[in-house]
Each structure stands twice: as structure tokens, then as C-alpha cells.
Amino acid sequence: MPHLDRPFDYLVPHSAADTALPGTRVRVRFAGQLVDGFVLERTAASAHDGKLLFLERSVSAEVVLTPQVARLAREIADRYAGTLSDVLRLAVPPRHAKAEAAAPASAAPAPAGPSDRGGWARYTAGAALLRALSDGRMPRAVWTALPGEDWPARLAEAAATCLAAGRGALIVVADARDLDRLDAALLRALGGPGHHVALSAALGPAERYRRFLAAARGTARIVIGTRAAAFAPVAGLGLVAIWDDGDDLHSEPRAPYPHARQVLLARAEQERCAAIVGGFGRTAEAQQLVETGWAIEVGAARDELRRCMPRVLTVGEHERARDPQAAAARLPSVAWRAAREALAGGAPVLIQVPRRGYLPAVSCADCYTPARCAHCSGPLALPAADGVPVCRWCGRPAAGHACPECGGRRLRAAVVGARRTAEELARAFPDTTVRTSGRDEVLSSVPREPALVVSTPGAEPLADGGYGAVLLLDAWAFLTRADLRGTEEALRRWFAAAALARPGAPVVVVADGGLVAVQALLRFDPAWLAARELADRRELGFPPATRIAALTGAPAAVAELLSLAELPPGAEVLGPVPAADGQERMLVRTARSAGKALALSLKAAAGARSVRKSAAAVRVQVDPLDLL
């Protein structure tokens, strides 16, 4: 509970004196119940004047919570208005006794470092970055990768350089596909296993804990993983890195909702180590690191970029193809020609479609009114050509749907999904293989042969030798999102797909060429858009230029929490606005310098409500991704 977010003192019995060490697990009696705990510190005396209880028992002598991770967890809890126990739940995996009892693996001999560092030489300050890592210094960089870059190899080189200098490294990626690529790159760079471990939620409890112990014991000096790995114990940490920090998978969905980027930046400050924030695109948060001088910009010169970048073409949504087959496939003439030429040249073609499914949204064919479920008012979708409409919220079929406005029973596509797009392309290109990559099956790679690859964003497979053409369809689905990060997210998705094309290959985006995001894609310049985004948010008072906390709950509960909070001077309360399930949402905005004070005031108010035993919960999110 929030009001109990503090350490408690216990006496250590003589039988546990040698095992109940700082960082170990213990069992204690609290409020009449036996609960798990961590030993934070051993002292000769206590400041508590009352009677102290003894520890019930020491669970294990294994140190799983290092002093560095304990300090980090405390800082993250305070920054996000959470409790230390919630952060430790994310940082330390559950114990597995069999894995803990196994004999520890011996540390592999330190490698000499990467033999080839030429990949970083293509970037301004890239070679200097590796030299600084080799010298044991703490460079901090925002890295914009070139199109077609083998980014796992570059990060593996940086980690290997750090390891050769006698320090550890921690690299966080968004998903399992990226983790597998980085794992393979490290095996090549380090000459074999034993030097690093990969942590992810997909591992079983025993294997995950075994790898965690390898890092905690110092036998593996390099740790890679998804967002929870940002808290992993690394001996002598010399480098933290995150790839594609704009991916929303880096944001923890459980309280206190920390972002992996912020966790790593806090580690870099606390442990005085190097930091790399990399990606094909750039977020406003990364741009702020550059503009404030916290990090340097590592990117390629324009001449080098021109040699690597694809050829970006734009075509408006209203432009129609004259070729009947192109029209049937919903492709403008420019996209149609680009696909045919790439296929004729023996190369695969990537088609990025923003939505999965067949027809994920339908509307009345007569009056264009969106089709809604009669039971819950959720949007209707068509799962297949011969299927009946189904509600996307409650799952009920709506075979007898009639439009409430005109009474029409015919439906038309409002949004076309990846599966319907693949079906249309198969008819338009009857002699060409069509592959799909999305939620049902995500392809890791495709061979170097003529094929159409239809993918949803984030599921694009690698192509041997690169794609001969990339088509970015239905761009409006990104650009019309009512989201603070809509433009930034659209460009991040486009860059990720365009970076898979061969140098000079056409990348066709079906959008107006005058739009800001499309202009950034034409220039292949994510820093330009990130600077514009940051300037606009600074002027409007949006993160990361300010700090915002979102309070969601029953109206009375939100009002109670705000009445108990001693907000910092200048804090601005915005709202309320309706939220789901009869709740409401309030926003509290303050300057960046007062961000920690805001979080601590909300945390104290939550503790006061906890003491009162207020029944209705209020969710507190600091700097949430879904602000609008």
C-alpha cells in the first residue's frame, strides 16, 4: 500500500547472520502475515524506539538485489509516483530454487574486442564513440542509423568494445525478433557464448532466473533483453543502450508504468556510464537529449546517406490507376509500376498496411454511416469475404445488421486490412507468391526471389539483399490518429519499412507530398521532424517539454486525491474528461524542473487515501504515452 512504502527494521537472529545479507531474500512477519522481503541494509542499531520482531527466516544467501539496482528502483518509484515494491516486482524475477542451487558457470575469458569497427566509421563521431568506450569514458549519443544498417552488429560492436575495456553493457530492444537478431550479432562479435545473456518474458521461470543469476554473479557481463531487462544487475556497468525508443512496447503496462528509456538514462546518471539511444527514426525525447547537451548526435553525412537511402516517391490518395489490374489492387500507377519492375528484377516487394485482418471496419454502402453493434455499439468488422459482420468489442455476430440512419443492409469497406490487401494483390499478380506477416504469423525473413510481402507495421520481415520496392499504403490511417505522437509514430513506422529497401530502390508512400511527415521521409531526415515536434510541444506545453500526470478513476476518487495533493507551485490542473466505464480523467501539468515534486505529491496523496482506506482506486500515470 502506498502509505507503507518505506523500509522496516527487523532483528536478525544468530542463525541467519551469515545469510541475511544486503540484497538477499527473507521472510518476515508483517501485520500478522508472513510475507517476502529483501534485505536493504544491515546496521548495528535501529532508530525505531519500539519493539522489533526477528526475521522469520532467510530464504537464500543469493544476492539478487544489488545496491545499484536498489537505488535505481527507488528513483524510478519516486519519478513515476509508484512504490518501491512495484518496481522491484519488475526488476527481480521470482526465485527458482533448482536454478539457484545449480553450480555457477565459470566466466568466459574476456574477448579482445571487435576486429572490425568500420561500421561505425560511416557516422560522424561514430569512431570517436567507440574510442571513448574503449578508454572507459562515458560518451552519450543519440544515434540515427543509416537505411539498410545492420544495427544489431553495430550495438554488438559497442558492447564488445566495452567488454574488452573491462566493463559490462546492457542493451534493451522492443520485441523478441529484435532480441534474436541482437543475440546472434553478439555471438559473432564475441566469438561464442558465455559472455552475454538474453532476458525476456518468453523464457520459462527456470531459464529466466538462471540467466538472471549469471548476470547477478558477474559471469555474464553483457545483458540484452526487452523492457524488464533495463533493471538487470550488470557488474561494472559501462554502457546502456536502447534501440527504437519510440516503440510503445518499451512502456511498462503495469504500475508504476516506467519507460525503459527513462530507466536506462537514470542508470547512466547513477552509475556514470555511457548511453546510446538509437533507431532509424528519432523521438522528441531523444531530440531533447541532443538539444540540452546531454547527448551528442551520431549520424551520417548527407553524401553517405545519399549512397544508402532508397528513392522516395509520393502519390496522393485521390490518384487512381488507369490499369484495371492496378485499380483492382488499390495501387496507384506509380506504386503498380514500382512493384512490377521490382518483381521483374527478381526482388521481393514489401507492402505495409496499417491495419490487420480482412475488413477491420465497415460502413453502410448507401449513406457511409459506420456500422455499429446493436448490443454494445462497438465497431463491426468483416473477418473474411464469405463471413458475417462481427463486433470487435463483444464478438457477437451481426448477420442481420441494418443501418440505423437509412435502413440499408449492404456494407462497404471503411478500412482495408492486411489479409484483404493480400487477397486483392493475389488477383492482380496471379503468377506471384504473396506472403503475409502480422499478428497470426510474423515472418523473420524472406528469400531473394520475386514475391509480394504484405505486412502490418512492426512485423516487416528482413529480405535477403533488401526489397526491390516498398509500398506504404493507407498513410492516412497513421496521420489522422488523434494522438500527440501520431506524426512521430507514422514516420517511425515508415522509416523502419523504408530502411529495408535496397539502395536506390523506390519507396512509394500513398500520401500528400506536402505533409510534414512525408517531407521528412523524402529527405530521410528524422532529426528535422523531431526538432519541429519538440518545438511545437514546447510551445503548447506538452511532454517532453513539460511533465504531465494523468489521474483516472471514479470522479469522487480523483477529486479526493487532488484535494489531498500538495501540488508544486505553478501546477496546472486540466479536465475532467470522460474515460471508459464511467470514469473520468484529470491531467496535472507542471514544468520539467518540478516533475519530481509533482510525482512525490501525488504519491503522498495516494498514501493518505490508503490510510483512509478509500475504496475506489485512482490510476496515476506520469508522462503516459496515450496523453490524448
C-alpha positions in Angstrom: 0.0 0.0 0.0 1.3 3.5 -0.8 1.5 4.7 2.8 3.7 1.7 3.7 6.3 2.5 1.0 9.3 2.7 3.3 11.9 0.3 4.8 11.1 -1.6 8.0 13.6 -2.7 10.7 13.9 -6.3 11.9 16.3 -8.1 14.2 18.5 -10.7 12.6 18.7 -14.0 14.5 22.1 -15.6 15.0 21.1 -18.5 12.8 20.6 -16.1 9.8 23.5 -13.8 10.5 25.7 -15.2 7.7 22.9 -15.5 5.1 20.6 -12.5 5.6 22.9 -10.1 3.8 22.0 -7.0 1.9 20.3 -7.9 -1.4 19.1 -11.3 -0.2 15.5 -12.6 0.1 13.9 -13.1 3.6 10.6 -14.0 5.1 9.2 -11.6 7.7 6.0 -11.3 9.7 4.1 -8.2 8.8 0.7 -7.3 10.1 0.3 -10.9 11.3 1.2 -12.4 7.9 4.3 -14.0 6.5 5.5 -12.0 3.5 8.6 -11.9 1.3 11.1 -9.2 1.5 14.6 -8.0 0.6 17.3 -7.0 3.0 18.4 -3.5 2.0 20.9 -2.8 4.8 22.5 -4.3 7.9 23.1 -1.9 10.8 24.2 -2.3 14.4 21.3 -0.3 15.8 17.8 0.9 14.8 16.3 4.3 15.1 13.0 2.7 15.9 12.2 3.1 19.7 9.6 0.3 19.8 9.9 -3.4 19.9 11.4 -5.1 16.9 10.5 -8.6 15.5 13.0 -11.1 14.3 13.2 -12.2 10.8 11.3 -15.5 10.4 13.9 -17.0 8.1 16.5 -16.3 5.4 15.2 -17.7 2.1 18.5 -17.7 0.4 22.0 -16.3 0.7 22.0 -15.4 -3.1 22.3 -11.6 -3.6 19.7 -10.8 -6.2 19.2 -7.1 -5.4 22.4 -5.2 -5.9 22.9 -1.7 -4.2 22.9 -0.1 -7.7 19.6 -1.7 -8.7 18.0 -0.8 -5.3 18.9 2.8 -5.7 17.6 2.8 -9.3 14.3 1.2 -8.2 13.9 3.9 -5.6 14.5 6.7 -8.1 12.1 5.2 -10.7 9.4 4.7 -8.0 9.7 8.3 -7.0 9.7 9.6 -10.5 6.6 7.7 -11.5 4.7 8.2 -8.3 4.9 4.5 -7.5 6.0 2.2 -4.7 9.4 0.5 -4.4 7.8 -2.9 -4.2 6.1 -2.4 -7.5 9.4 -1.6 -9.2 11.2 -4.5 -7.5 8.5 -6.8 -8.9 9.6 -5.7 -12.3 13.3 -5.8 -11.6 13.8 -9.1 -9.8 12.3 -12.3 -11.3 10.7 -14.9 -9.0 13.1 -17.3 -7.3 13.6 -20.7 -8.8 15.3 -22.9 -6.2 16.6 -25.5 -8.6 18.3 -23.0 -10.9 19.8 -21.2 -7.8 21.2 -24.5 -6.5 22.9 -25.4 -9.7 26.7 -24.8 -9.8 27.5 -21.4 -11.2 29.1 -21.4 -14.7 32.6 -20.2 -14.9 33.2 -16.8 -16.5 34.4 -17.0 -20.1 37.8 -15.3 -20.9 37.4 -11.7 -22.0 37.5 -11.3 -25.8 40.0 -9.0 -27.4 37.2 -6.8 -28.8 35.6 -6.5 -32.2 38.1 -6.9 -35.0 36.2 -4.7 -37.5 34.9 -1.3 -36.4 34.4 0.0 -39.9 30.6 0.1 -39.5 30.8 2.9 -37.0 33.3 4.8 -39.2 30.4 5.7 -41.6 29.0 8.0 -39.0 30.2 11.4 -37.8 31.6 10.9 -34.3 31.0 7.1 -34.7 34.7 6.2 -34.5 35.1 8.6 -31.6 32.2 6.9 -29.8 34.0 3.5 -29.9 37.3 5.1 -28.8 35.6 6.6 -25.8 34.1 3.3 -24.9 37.5 1.6 -25.3 39.1 4.2 -23.0 36.4 3.6 -20.3 34.9 7.0 -20.7 31.1 7.8 -20.6 30.0 9.1 -24.0 26.3 9.7 -24.5 24.9 9.5 -28.0 21.6 9.7 -30.0 22.3 7.5 -33.0 20.4 7.7 -36.2 21.1 4.6 -38.2 21.5 4.6 -41.9 19.0 2.8 -44.2 19.8 -0.8 -44.5 22.1 -0.7 -41.5 22.8 -3.9 -39.6 22.0 -2.2 -36.3 22.4 -5.4 -34.2 26.0 -5.6 -35.4 26.8 -2.0 -34.5 25.3 -2.4 -31.0 27.2 -5.7 -30.6 30.5 -3.9 -31.6 29.8 -1.2 -29.0 29.1 -3.8 -26.3 32.2 -5.9 -27.2 34.4 -2.8 -27.1 33.1 -2.0 -23.6 33.7 -5.6 -22.5 37.2 -5.6 -23.8 37.8 -2.5 -21.7 36.7 -4.5 -18.6 33.2 -3.1 -18.2 29.7 -4.5 -18.8 26.9 -3.5 -21.1 23.1 -3.5 -21.1 21.1 -3.3 -24.3 17.2 -3.1 -24.4 15.2 -3.8 -27.5 11.4 -3.8 -28.1 10.5 -7.4 -29.0 11.6 -11.0 -29.4 12.5 -10.6 -33.1 14.9 -7.8 -32.4 16.3 -9.7 -29.4 17.1 -12.8 -31.5 18.9 -10.6 -34.1 21.0 -8.9 -31.4 21.7 -12.3 -29.7 23.1 -13.7 -33.0 25.1 -10.5 -33.6 26.7 -10.7 -30.1 27.6 -14.4 -30.6 29.5 -13.3 -33.8 31.2 -10.3 -32.2 32.2 -12.1 -29.0 33.3 -15.3 -30.7 30.8 -17.6 -28.9 28.5 -17.9 -25.9 29.3 -17.3 -22.2 29.9 -13.6 -22.3 26.2 -12.4 -22.5 22.7 -13.5 -21.6 19.4 -12.6 -23.2 16.4 -11.9 -20.9 12.8 -11.8 -22.0 9.3 -12.7 -20.6 9.1 -15.6 -23.2 11.7 -17.6 -21.2 10.4 -20.1 -18.7 10.8 -19.3 -15.0 13.8 -21.6 -14.5 15.7 -20.4 -17.6 14.9 -16.8 -17.0 16.2 -17.0 -13.4 19.3 -19.0 -14.4 20.2 -16.2 -16.9 19.4 -13.5 -14.3 21.8 -15.2 -11.8 24.5 -15.3 -14.5 24.3 -11.6 -14.7 24.0 -11.1 -10.9 27.0 -13.3 -10.2 29.1 -11.5 -12.8 29.7 -14.5 -15.1 27.9 -12.7 -17.9 29.0 -9.1 -18.3 26.6 -8.2 -21.1 22.8 -8.4 -20.7 20.3 -7.9 -23.6 16.6 -8.1 -23.3 13.2 -6.5 -23.5 11.9 -3.7 -21.3 12.3 -5.6 -17.9 16.0 -6.2 -18.6 16.6 -2.4 -18.1 16.8 -3.3 -14.3 19.1 -6.3 -14.8 22.2 -6.3 -12.5 25.4 -5.8 -14.6 28.8 -5.9 -12.9 30.8 -2.8 -13.7 28.3 -1.3 -16.0 29.9 0.8 -18.7 27.2 1.1 -21.4 23.4 1.2 -21.6 21.7 1.3 -24.9 18.1 1.2 -26.3 17.1 0.5 -29.8 13.9 2.2 -31.3 12.9 4.0 -28.1 9.7 5.2 -29.8 8.2 1.7 -29.8 5.3 1.6 -27.3 6.5 -1.9 -26.2 9.2 -0.1 -24.2 6.5 1.3 -21.9 5.6 -1.0 -19.0 1.8 -1.7 -18.8 2.0 -2.4 -15.0 2.3 0.1 -12.2 4.1 2.4 -11.9 4.3 2.3 -15.8 8.0 3.2 -16.3 9.5 3.6 -19.7 12.7 1.6 -20.5 14.4 4.7 -22.0 14.0 6.6 -18.8 15.2 3.7 -16.7 18.4 3.4 -18.7 19.0 7.1 -18.7 18.7 7.1 -14.9 21.2 4.2 -14.7 23.6 6.1 -16.9 23.4 9.1 -14.5 23.6 7.0 -11.3 26.4 4.6 -12.4 28.2 7.2 -14.6 28.3 5.1 -17.7 27.9 5.6 -21.5 24.5 5.7 -23.1 23.3 5.1 -26.7 19.7 5.9 -27.9 19.4 4.5 -31.4 16.9 4.0 -34.2 16.1 4.7 -37.8 13.8 7.4 -36.6 14.0 9.8 -33.7 11.6 10.7 -30.9 11.1 14.1 -29.4 12.6 12.8 -26.1 15.8 11.8 -27.9 15.9 15.2 -29.7 15.6 16.9 -26.3 18.7 15.0 -25.1 20.6 16.5 -28.0 19.3 20.0 -27.7 20.0 20.1 -23.9 23.6 18.9 -24.5 23.1 15.7 -22.5 24.0 13.6 -25.6 25.8 14.2 -28.9 24.3 13.4 -32.3 25.7 10.5 -34.1 24.6 10.3 -37.7 25.9 10.0 -41.3 26.9 12.9 -43.5 24.5 13.6 -46.4 26.8 12.2 -49.0 26.9 8.9 -47.2 23.2 9.0 -46.7 22.5 9.5 -50.4 24.5 6.4 -51.2 22.4 4.3 -48.9 18.9 5.7 -49.0 16.1 4.5 -51.2 14.3 6.7 -53.7 11.1 8.0 -52.1 8.1 8.8 -54.2 4.8 10.2 -53.2 1.4 9.8 -54.7 -1.9 11.4 -53.4 -4.7 9.3 -52.0 -7.1 10.6 -54.7 -4.9 9.5 -57.6 -6.3 6.4 -59.3 -4.5 3.9 -61.6 -5.6 3.6 -65.2 -4.5 0.0 -65.4 -7.5 -2.2 -64.4 -5.4 -4.7 -62.5 -3.7 -1.8 -60.6 -7.1 -0.3 -59.7 -8.3 -3.7 -58.5 -5.3 -4.0 -56.2 -5.9 -0.4 -54.8 -2.5 0.6 -56.1 -1.8 4.0 -57.8 0.0 3.7 -61.1 3.4 4.8 -59.6 3.2 2.0 -57.0 2.0 -0.5 -59.5 4.9 0.2 -61.8 7.4 0.1 -58.9 6.1 -3.3 -57.8 6.2 -4.8 -61.4 9.7 -3.6 -62.1 11.0 -5.0 -58.8 9.4 -8.3 -59.4 10.7 -8.4 -62.9 14.2 -7.8 -61.4 13.9 -10.9 -59.2 13.4 -9.0 -55.9 10.6 -9.1 -53.3 8.3 -6.2 -52.7 7.2 -5.0 -49.3 3.6 -3.6 -48.8 3.0 -2.0 -45.4 -0.7 -1.9 -44.4 -1.6 -0.1 -41.2 -4.4 -2.5 -40.1 -4.5 -6.3 -39.7 -7.5 -8.5 -40.6 -9.7 -8.5 -43.6 -12.1 -5.6 -43.3 -11.4 -4.3 -39.8 -14.0 -1.5 -40.2 -17.2 -1.4 -42.4 -19.8 1.2 -43.0 -23.2 1.4 -44.8 -22.8 1.2 -48.6 -25.6 3.7 -49.1 -25.0 6.5 -46.6 -21.5 5.7 -45.3 -22.6 5.6 -41.7 -20.1 3.5 -39.6 -21.6 0.1 -38.9 -22.0 -0.5 -35.1 -23.0 -3.4 -32.9 -26.7 -3.2 -31.8 -25.7 -4.7 -28.4 -22.6 -2.7 -27.3 -22.2 -0.1 -30.1 -18.8 -1.5 -30.9 -17.4 -1.3 -34.5 -18.3 -4.1 -36.8 -15.7 -5.9 -38.8 -15.8 -8.5 -41.6 -13.4 -11.3 -40.9 -13.5 -12.9 -44.4 -15.1 -12.5 -47.8 -17.8 -15.1 -47.1 -18.2 -14.3 -43.4 -20.8 -12.3 -41.4 -20.0 -9.0 -39.7 -18.7 -9.5 -36.1 -18.4 -6.9 -33.3 -14.8 -6.1 -32.5 -15.7 -5.4 -28.9 -18.1 -8.1 -27.7 -17.6 -10.7 -30.5 -21.3 -11.0 -31.3 -22.2 -11.7 -35.0 -24.4 -9.2 -36.7 -25.8 -11.1 -39.7 -29.0 -9.1 -39.8 -27.4 -5.7 -39.4 -29.4 -2.7 -40.8 -28.2 0.9 -40.9 -29.9 2.9 -38.2 -29.8 6.0 -40.5 -31.2 4.7 -43.8 -32.1 1.1 -43.2 -29.6 -0.2 -45.8 -28.2 -3.7 -45.4 -25.3 -3.5 -47.7 -21.8 -2.9 -46.3 -18.7 -1.4 -47.8 -15.1 -1.3 -46.6 -14.2 1.7 -44.4 -10.7 0.3 -43.7 -9.0 -2.4 -45.6 -6.8 -4.8 -43.6 -3.7 -6.8 -44.5 -5.5 -10.0 -45.3 -7.9 -8.3 -47.8 -5.0 -6.4 -49.3 -3.1 -9.7 -49.8 -6.2 -11.2 -51.5 -6.5 -8.2 -53.9 -2.8 -8.4 -54.8 -3.0 -12.1 -55.4 -5.7 -11.5 -58.0 -3.7 -8.6 -59.6 -0.5 -10.5 -59.7 -1.7 -14.1 -60.4 1.7 -15.6 -61.0 3.4 -14.1 -58.0 3.8 -15.5 -54.5 2.0 -13.4 -51.8 3.2 -13.7 -48.2 1.6 -12.1 -45.2 3.4 -11.1 -41.9 1.3 -9.9 -38.9 -0.3 -11.0 -35.7 -1.2 -14.5 -36.8 2.2 -15.3 -38.2 5.2 -13.0 -38.1 7.9 -13.8 -40.7 11.5 -13.3 -39.7 12.9 -13.2 -43.2 12.0 -13.8 -46.9 14.3 -15.2 -49.6 15.7 -13.3 -52.5 13.0 -14.1 -55.1 10.0 -12.4 -56.6 7.2 -12.2 -54.0 4.8 -9.7 -52.6 5.1 -9.4 -48.8 2.1 -7.8 -47.1 2.9 -6.8 -43.5 1.4 -4.8 -40.7 3.7 -2.2 -39.1 6.4 -3.7 -36.9 6.1 -7.2 -38.5 8.1 -6.5 -41.6 10.5 -9.4 -42.3 14.1 -8.9 -43.5 14.7 -9.6 -47.2 18.0 -11.2 -48.3 19.6 -8.4 -50.3 16.9 -5.9 -49.5 13.5 -5.2 -51.0 13.3 -4.1 -54.6 10.4 -1.8 -53.7 8.5 -0.7 -50.6 4.9 0.5 -50.8 3.4 2.4 -47.9 -0.4 2.2 -48.2 -3.2 3.9 -46.4 -0.9 6.5 -44.9 -4.0 8.5 -43.7 -4.6 5.8 -41.0 -1.4 7.0 -39.3 -1.7 10.7 -40.0 -5.3 11.1 -38.9 -4.8 9.5 -35.4 -5.9 11.7 -32.6 -2.7 11.2 -30.8 0.1 13.5 -29.6 2.6 11.2 -31.1 0.7 10.4 -34.3 3.1 12.1 -36.7 6.2 10.9 -34.9 4.8 7.3 -34.9 3.9 7.4 -38.6 7.4 8.5 -39.6 8.9 5.9 -37.3 6.9 3.1 -38.9 7.8 4.4 -42.4 11.5 4.7 -41.7 11.5 1.1 -40.3 10.0 -0.2 -43.6 11.9 2.1 -46.0 15.2 1.1 -44.3 14.7 -2.5 -45.6 14.8 -1.4 -49.2 17.9 -1.7 -51.4 19.9 1.5 -52.0 18.1 3.4 -54.8 15.0 1.2 -54.7 11.7 3.0 -54.9 9.7 3.6 -51.7 6.2 4.8 -52.6 4.2 6.5 -49.9 0.5 7.0 -50.7 0.1 10.4 -49.1 0.3 14.1 -50.0 3.9 15.1 -50.5 3.3 18.5 -48.8 2.7 16.9 -45.4 5.4 17.4 -42.8 5.9 13.7 -42.1 6.1 12.9 -45.8 8.7 15.7 -46.3 10.8 14.2 -43.5 10.6 10.8 -45.3 11.5 12.4 -48.6 14.6 13.9 -47.0 15.2 10.8 -44.9 15.8 13.2 -42.1 14.2 12.2 -38.8 16.1 14.8 -36.8 14.4 17.6 -38.7 10.9 16.4 -37.8 11.9 15.6 -34.2 13.2 19.2 -33.8 9.9 20.5 -35.2 7.9 18.2 -32.9 9.8 19.3 -29.9 9.5 23.0 -30.7 5.7 22.6 -31.2 5.3 20.7 -27.9 7.4 23.2 -26.0 5.2 26.0 -27.3 2.0 24.1 -26.4 3.2 22.7 -23.1 3.3 19.0 -23.9 5.8 16.4 -22.9 8.7 16.1 -23.0 8.9 19.9 -22.7 6.7 19.6 -19.5 5.8 16.9 -17.1 2.2 15.6 -17.0 0.4 13.2 -14.7 -2.8 11.5 -15.7 -5.3 10.6 -13.0 -8.0 8.1 -13.9 -10.8 6.8 -11.7 -14.2 7.5 -10.3 -14.9 11.2 -10.2 -15.2 11.3 -6.4 -11.9 9.4 -6.0 -10.0 11.6 -8.4 -11.3 14.7 -6.7 -10.3 13.3 -3.3 -6.8 12.6 -4.4 -6.4 16.1 -5.9 -7.7 17.7 -2.7 -5.1 15.8 -0.7 -2.2 16.5 -3.0 0.1 19.5 -2.3 0.9 20.3 -5.9 4.1 22.2 -6.7 3.7 25.9 -7.4 2.6 26.6 -11.0 1.0 23.2 -11.4 -2.0 23.4 -13.8 -5.0 21.0 -13.4 -6.8 20.2 -16.7 -10.1 18.4 -17.1 -12.0 16.4 -16.3 -12.7 14.4 -19.5 -14.8 11.2 -19.7 -12.9 7.9 -19.6 -14.1 4.3 -20.0 -16.5 2.5 -17.7 -18.0 5.7 -16.2 -14.6 7.0 -15.0 -13.0 10.4 -15.7 -9.5 11.6 -16.3 -7.7 14.7 -15.0 -4.3 15.9 -16.1 -1.9 17.8 -13.9 0.8 19.7 -15.8 4.0 21.3 -14.4 7.4 22.4 -15.5 10.1 19.8 -16.0 12.0 21.1 -13.0 9.0 20.4 -10.8 8.4 16.9 -12.2 9.7 15.0 -9.2 7.9 17.3 -6.8 4.7 16.6 -8.7 5.2 12.8 -8.6 6.0 12.9 -4.8 3.0 15.0 -4.1 0.7 12.6 -5.9 2.3 9.7 -4.2 1.8 11.2 -0.8 -1.8 11.9 -1.6 -2.3 8.3 -2.7 -0.7 7.3 0.7 -3.2 9.5 2.5 -6.1 7.8 0.7 -4.6 4.4 1.6 -4.6 5.4 5.3 -8.2 6.4 5.0 -8.9 3.1 3.3 -10.6 4.8 0.4 -12.3 2.1 -1.7 -12.2 3.5 -5.2 -8.7 3.2 -6.8 -7.1 6.0 -8.9 -4.6 5.1 -11.5 -1.7 7.6 -11.6 0.4 7.7 -14.7 3.3 10.1 -15.1 4.1 11.1 -18.7 1.8 8.5 -20.2 2.1 7.6 -23.9 -1.6 7.9 -24.6 -1.9 11.5 -23.5 -4.8 12.5 -25.8 
